[in-house]
Amino acid sequence: MIESTHYNFIYKDWLQLLSDELLNAHGWVFRQKFWRYYLAQGLQPYLESNAVTWYHNQTDALYTMAPQWRKLFDKVYELAGSNFQLMRYALTGQTQNQQPVLHTDVSENLNGCYKSYLIYLNTVATQGSTDFVVDNKLVHQEPPEPGKLIVFDSKILHCGNPPTQSDFLRLSIVLHGIHT
């Protein structure tokens, strides 16, 4: 189910910096049942079926990110390897009572090896597991531990559950793309 798990993928001080930025930011946008935060300026919408529109090919926009975020992307790219092409990223937040949405990160009919790199950005352990479903059955629950990265097949159904604590924002970022 989970291809690999990397505990403390982001070291404590760096994680604190990212988390503090997100928790104090005014740029959160509510979009399709989740809170979204945009790190790069000028990214054009991507079309899953058109690799020219993927973020991998929008390097000028990606380099508008603050250095601490660029460093995070570079660390994921290093782990993913030189044959990884970023389709898109999503930085999301969930609050108590938001309903999880079961989804895949890419369409199941796409050809190729698509991987998702999900990083939990809260500095404290929280509720709100990421659940993986196969054949309508829950097959795995991944707890959101601070700074942990998990790698999984982007075509697998999954959902992020909201925290049970009030006044808490569950933070995560996922980068997904193809390995050519």
CORRADA-V413923 format. One record per helix or strand of 3 or more residues. SS is the DSSP state (a for helix, b for strand). FROM is the first residue (numbers start at 0). TO is the last residue. If there is no record, write none. Layout:
# CORRADA-V413923
SS;FROM;TO / SS;FROM;TO
This chain:
# CORRADA-V413923
b;1;5 / a;11;22 / b;28;30 / b;33;36 / a;50;52 / a;54;56 / a;58;61 / a;66;79 / b;83;93 / b;112;119 / b;129;133 / b;136;141 / b;148;152 / b;156;159 / b;169;178
